[in-house]
Amino acid sequence: MPDSQPNNPLHGITLATIVEELEAHYGWDGLAERVDINCFKSDPSLKSSLKFLRKTPWARSKVEALYIATFCEPSKSSKPRKPNPWGER
């Protein structure tokens, strides 16, 4: 059985990479606004965030969902629309 997961956008990306890239993109304050957890609000650090997220599945899910929405899903506004062959709108 192959070890690839083509439909999993997080396959091969570590939690540390996810948090680092989100922090670089939004900053700690921006992360705290988007994911309301104390590890992003009160004296945030990569180490404390990873410790909390590894123990708290609901928080990790929110952070992973933010990562997917930020870096994996194509923006609807930047995607050119294909013309409808039937002329309908």
ChimeraX attribute file (.defattr): number of C-alpha atoms within 10 A of each C-alpha:
attribute: neighborCount
match mode: 1-to-1
recipient: residues
	/A:1	3
	/A:2	4
	/A:3	5
	/A:4	9
	/A:5	10
	/A:6	8
	/A:7	7
	/A:8	8
	/A:9	14
	/A:10	16
	/A:11	10
	/A:12	10
	/A:13	9
	/A:14	10
	/A:15	17
	/A:16	14
	/A:17	12
	/A:18	19
	/A:19	22
	/A:20	14
	/A:21	15
	/A:22	20
	/A:23	18
	/A:24	11
	/A:25	13
	/A:26	14
	/A:27	13
	/A:28	21
	/A:29	14
	/A:30	14
	/A:31	21
	/A:32	18
	/A:33	12
	/A:34	14
	/A:35	18
	/A:36	12
	/A:37	17
	/A:38	12
	/A:39	21
	/A:40	22
	/A:41	16
	/A:42	11
	/A:43	10
	/A:44	14
	/A:45	15
	/A:46	15
	/A:47	10
	/A:48	12
	/A:49	19
	/A:50	17
	/A:51	11
	/A:52	15
	/A:53	20
	/A:54	11
	/A:55	10
	/A:56	11
	/A:57	11
	/A:58	10
	/A:59	16
	/A:60	19
	/A:61	12
	/A:62	16
	/A:63	21
	/A:64	18
	/A:65	14
	/A:66	17
	/A:67	18
	/A:68	15
	/A:69	12
	/A:70	15
	/A:71	14
	/A:72	12
	/A:73	10
	/A:74	11
	/A:75	10
	/A:76	8
	/A:77	7
	/A:78	7
	/A:79	8
	/A:80	7
	/A:81	8
	/A:82	6
	/A:83	9
	/A:84	8
	/A:85	6
	/A:86	6
	/A:87	6
	/A:88	6
	/A:89	5
